[in-house]
Amino acid sequence: MDPIFEIVKILLPSAIVFLTAYYLVKNFLDHDSRKRVVDLKLANQTVITPIRHKHMSG
């Protein structure tokens, strides 16, 4: 029973650290991806809107 307890003592904290790091990195990358999509849409909108106005008035 003692060797199993020693293995659990080592694996449990490392599993908690791994899952926490995975969760934080995943959230960071998801947020960054959403931010890039919003930035691209905004950039496209600032380019397309003047072109639309130019074609509509011309």
N, C-alpha and C positions, 0 to 999 in steps of 0.2 A: 504493500500500500504506500509506503514511503516514496519509492521512485515515481509513482504516478502523481503524487502530490507535488513533487519537485518539478515535474514536467508542466503541470498545470500552473504552478507559480511562475514559470518562465513564459509560457505561451499566452496566458490570459492578459497580462499587461501589454505584451507586444501586439496581440490581436486588437486590443482597445486602441492603441496608438495607431495601428494601421487603418482601422475603420474610421477613426477621427480624421486622419490625414486624407484618406480617400474622399470622405464627405466634404471636407473643406476645399480640396482641389476641384472636385466635381462642381460644387457650387460656384467657385471662382470662374471656372471655364464656361459654365452655363451663362453666368451673368455677363462675362466678357463677350460671349457669342451674341447674346441678345443686344448688347450695347453696339456691337459692330453692325448688326442688321439695322438698328435705328439710325446710326450714323450714315450708313450707305443710303438709306431711304431719304434722309434729310439732304444729303449731298445730291442725289438724283433729282430731288424736288427743286432744289435751288438752280439746277441746270435746266430742267425741263420747263419750269414755269415761265421764264422769260422767252423761251422758244415758242411756247404756246401763244403767249401774248403777241409776239411778233407776227406769227402766222395768222392770227385772228384779226389783227388790225390791218394787215397788209393785204 
